[in-house]
Amino acid sequence: MIEVVSSTSPTYSLAGSVVTIGSFDGFHRGHLQLIQRAGEAARERGLPLVVVTFDRHPLQVLAPERAPRLLMGPIARRQLLESLGVDVLYLLHFDRERATQSPTDFVEQVLVVTLGAQVVFVGENFTYGAKGAGTVETLGDHGRQRGFLVQVQPLVTVGELEVTTSLQASTPISATLIRTLVQEGRLEEANTLLGHPFGLEGTVVTGDQRGRTLGFPTANVSVQEDYVKPPDAVYAGVTMLDGRRYSLAISLGTRPMYYPEGGARLLEVFVIGYDGDLYQQRLVVYFLARLREQQVFDSEAVFRQQMEFDVDQARRLGERWPS
């Protein structure tokens, strides 16, 4: 997959393409269906499949204090889009100038001149251009004028997934809902709506290395503050290293066993079966399920026994997770 940022590749262009465009915050099941439909059209026409989105959430520029927390980082996004057969990820640099661009100029510059769009797939609530003045209706008008077809997909609801959940069947799947589920620790429901596991992305940095003394050397993953995070707890998860999937035992929290008054909130992972050097590597920590609360134990021996149990649970959950 080619990744292009509009501000750094101003001369990039395609002679023809099938495009799907949207905010794609977290790439949930509604987004995945849209991309899959676009992929089918691209294969039928022998054209590249292009996903268009912004390089940042528009509110990070327009109203930073109201910008939502991120559901996905760039590595996880790339892994997901490559698995869906996307040929080009076209990231629109969002700044004050982009915010004032008219719907007509947006269509002409991005869809027609740059991408040569022949078919454009969007969700029914799609808007574009300054202050969201462009709608699916105006996009259809632009398409008829400039020679591209517009396909509009209805919002996907929870009931269409045919899974057991406490959510109302008529509830539309949205990034806002998924962020709430993650923050409440309802990871299995969040992952169901996403269609893939929620992940935090960061760089492995040096920690206090206490895990080594317990027989479970953990990696301390430094994550940006603008990611949405689940509550403090011990979790099972997975990650990808050197093209291979590994199960994870994850600790997110302040380590009350050693800092009863509250230490720094850290993300620590034990990569089961991996013995390589992780320092300074970028790691995506995918969360599968909550195992237990963080807690204080009577002794390190009891703590070690609990860690052995946590690791065994995490291994089994990670091995069962579909590739």
Buried (B, 14 or more C-beta within 10 A) or exposed (E): BEBBBBEEBEEBEBEBBBBBBBBBBBBBBBBBBBBBBBBBBBEEEEBBBBBBBBBBBBEBBEEEEEBBBBBBBBBBBBBBBEEBBBBBBBBBBBEEEBEEBEBBEBBBBBBBEBBBBBBBBBBEBBBBBBEEEBBBEBBBBBBEEEEBBBBBBEEBBBEBBEEEBEBEEEBBBBBEBBBEBBBEBBBBBBBBBBBBBBBBBBBBEEBBEBBEEBEBBBBBBEBEEEBBBBBBBBBBBBBBBEEEBBBBBBBBBBBBBEEEEEEEEBBBBBBBEBEEEBEEEEBBBBBBBBBEEBEEBEEBEEBBEBBBEBBEBBBEBBEEBEE
